[in-house]
Amino acid sequence: MEAKTKWPMSDAEIKSSWRRCENKKKQVKILAELNAKTKPQVIDKLIQIGAMSAAESAKAKAREKEEPVSEPKEHRGRFTAAEHRKMFELRAGGFGYKQIAAKMGSTETSVQVTLERLRRERRAAWPVIERALRWYAAQPECTAEERRVLKREAERGAE
């Protein structure tokens, strides 16, 4: 087993991702890219958290010997809020996931997964945000300029 190191994804996220995948071989590669780990490290982690059986791991490790292992691309962990905004702006500007990944110094899969997760979270949180914006706009200390900005944000958020 490997030493205790911080993984960007939690054990529950890794296990859930593993259970829901259609192609186990590809999923090992995806998890390796998302967590900036090698395939054998991912396999060890899957065994450690009980997502993969010993028989499955033997098969996976046998396949690893057949395929050359490439080191994962440099990944800085989770993206910052500023990087999230930049990804959304680039995506709105017509850039593809591959182009955004090249600009951000990350992998295409990582960018795609992050943008999809943020879209889901944004849709889920929007009703609460909208109520807060309306409440603040109704306050007497809110200036006309702030109300215009809030209105613009509300229109942008509904997209």
BELLINMO-V105051 format. One line per field, one symbol per residue. phi: phi as a letter, one per 30 degrees, with the letter a starting at -180 (. if undefined). burial: + if it has 24 or more other C-alpha atoms within 12 Angstrom, else -. Layout:
# BELLINMO-V105051
phi=???
burial=???
This chain:
# BELLINMO-V105051
phi=.dddbdcdcdeddddddddddcbdddddddddddchbdeddddddddedidbddddddddddddddcddcddddbciddddddeeddddddddjddedddddddibcddddddddddddddddddeedddddddddddddddddddddddddddddddd
burial=------+-+----++-++-----++-+++++++++++++++++++++---++----+--++----------++-+---+---++--++--------+--++--+-++++++++++--------------+--+---+------------+---------
